[in-house]
Amino acid sequence: MGNNIYENDQKITVVSKKSNKISVDNTKHYPNQDEASLLRKIMSETGLNESEVRSNKYYNIILSDAQKLGEKPKRSATTKWYQNRIKEACKETGLVPQHPKTLKVLDEILYNKYNGWWIPWYIGRNKMTAKTVVRDYAK
């Protein structure tokens, strides 16, 4: 359910359900997932419709806060990078991240495949062992 990304000469266009709806009618507000679930909850508890809930100042502030929370990334770039390396190791071994064979493969991936120069700038060049990577970043 990810976004399809097409690369043109000038820019990258992200195609998703929400962006398609916005391109059709950009005057309407399309809530994100957190805001929409809170809106449904408020509407079911109060019996008000969407326009009445949005016109109420108290509920409008609550919905605004929910929208802001929903816009924050769920995980940092560092966490995402390490979790992808853990996934690579697990696919290669077919075992859980904590298994000694997976830890060995993860060490090889981190320090042979990504031997310092390929590790992204936001992670830096600190050398973490596979055990600490799994402890800190495994889901």
C-alpha positions in Angstrom: 0.0 0.0 0.0 2.9 2.3 -0.6 3.1 5.2 -2.9 4.0 4.8 -6.5 6.7 7.2 -7.5 7.3 8.2 -11.0 10.4 10.3 -12.0 9.9 13.0 -14.6 12.5 15.3 -16.0 11.8 18.1 -13.6 10.3 16.6 -10.5 9.2 13.4 -8.7 5.4 12.9 -8.6 3.9 10.8 -5.8 0.7 9.1 -6.8 -1.6 8.0 -3.9 -5.3 7.9 -3.2 -5.1 11.1 -1.1 -3.0 13.0 -3.7 -5.5 12.0 -6.4 -8.4 13.3 -4.4 -6.6 16.5 -3.7 -5.8 17.0 -7.4 -9.5 16.6 -8.3 -10.8 19.0 -5.6 -8.1 21.0 -3.7 -10.7 23.2 -1.9 -11.9 20.3 0.3 -9.9 19.2 3.4 -8.8 15.5 3.5 -7.9 14.4 7.0 -4.9 12.1 7.7 -5.5 8.8 9.4 -5.2 10.1 13.0 -7.5 13.0 12.5 -10.0 10.9 10.7 -10.2 8.2 13.4 -10.6 10.9 16.1 -13.3 12.7 14.0 -15.3 9.4 13.7 -14.9 8.9 17.4 -16.2 12.4 18.3 -19.0 12.1 15.8 -20.2 8.8 17.3 -20.0 10.1 20.9 -21.7 13.4 20.3 -24.1 12.6 17.5 -22.9 15.7 15.6 -22.1 15.6 11.9 -18.6 16.6 10.5 -19.4 20.3 9.8 -20.8 20.8 13.3 -17.8 19.1 14.9 -15.4 21.3 12.9 -17.3 24.5 13.7 -17.0 23.8 17.5 -13.8 25.5 18.7 -13.0 22.8 21.3 -13.2 19.9 18.9 -11.4 21.8 16.2 -8.4 22.3 18.5 -8.4 18.6 19.3 -8.6 17.6 15.6 -5.8 20.0 14.8 -3.5 18.4 17.4 -4.4 15.0 16.1 -3.5 16.1 12.6 -0.1 17.5 13.7 0.7 14.2 15.5 -0.2 12.2 12.4 2.2 14.2 10.2 5.3 13.2 12.3 7.3 10.3 10.9 6.7 7.0 12.7 10.4 6.2 12.9 13.6 8.1 12.3 15.9 7.6 9.3 18.5 5.9 11.4 16.0 3.4 12.8 14.7 2.8 9.3 18.2 2.1 7.9 19.1 -0.3 10.7 15.8 -2.1 10.5 16.3 -2.6 6.7 19.7 -4.1 7.4 18.2 -6.4 10.0 15.6 -7.5 7.4 18.3 -8.3 4.9 20.1 -10.5 7.4 16.8 -12.3 8.4 15.9 -12.9 4.8 19.4 -14.4 4.1 19.3 -16.8 7.1 15.5 -17.3 7.4 15.9 -17.0 11.2 14.9 -14.4 13.8 17.2 -11.4 14.4 18.4 -12.7 17.8 19.7 -16.0 16.4 23.6 -16.3 16.4 23.7 -17.1 12.7 21.6 -14.0 11.9 23.9 -11.9 14.1 26.9 -13.1 12.2 25.3 -12.3 8.8 24.3 -8.9 10.1 27.9 -8.2 11.2 29.0 -9.1 7.7 26.4 -6.9 6.1 27.2 -3.9 8.3 31.0 -4.1 8.0 31.7 -5.8 4.7 28.9 -4.5 2.5 28.6 -1.1 4.3 32.2 -0.7 5.5 32.0 2.9 6.8 31.9 4.8 3.6 28.4 3.7 2.5 26.7 4.1 5.9 24.4 7.2 5.6 25.6 10.5 7.0 22.9 10.6 9.6 24.2 7.4 11.2 27.8 8.4 11.2 30.7 6.1 11.3 30.3 4.6 14.7 30.8 0.9 14.7 28.0 -0.9 16.5 28.0 -4.7 16.9 25.1 -6.7 15.5 24.0 -7.6 19.0 23.5 -3.9 20.0 21.8 -3.1 16.6 19.3 -5.9 17.1 18.8 -4.9 20.8 18.2 -1.2 19.9 16.4 -1.4 16.5 14.7 -4.8 16.1 10.9 -4.5 16.1 
